[in-house]
Amino acid sequence: MGCRDSFPPLPPNFEADPCEPLALKLRRENSRYGHELAHTRDWTPERWREYPHTYHRLVSQADRALGCVPRALEAGGWNANTPVIFTSDPLRDSMPGGA
């Protein structure tokens, strides 16, 4: 099994709805629609499958690295009164179809 076999499948709503309103179609096809289209307009379906795979691997690496923070706070005795807040952008908002 190759690396590409581990990529998640495309969501069922990956392709544009053929019945979408004209205003949405024109907005989606506008070259100035959003900064994300400048980077993804020519992506193949395989590249879209690779995107969440890479994203989740990076999140896993960040999770492991950030796990050091609570341990360091505890080791230094600072964990009782130190709030730690981590946030992230949801990937689904960056995928076609909101996957």
Buried (B, 14 or more C-beta within 10 A) or exposed (E): EEEEEEBEEBBEEBEEEEEEEEEEEEEEEEEEEEEEBEEBEEBEEEEBBBBBBEBEEEEEEEEEEEEEEEEEBEEEEEBEEEEEEEEEEEBEEBBBBEB
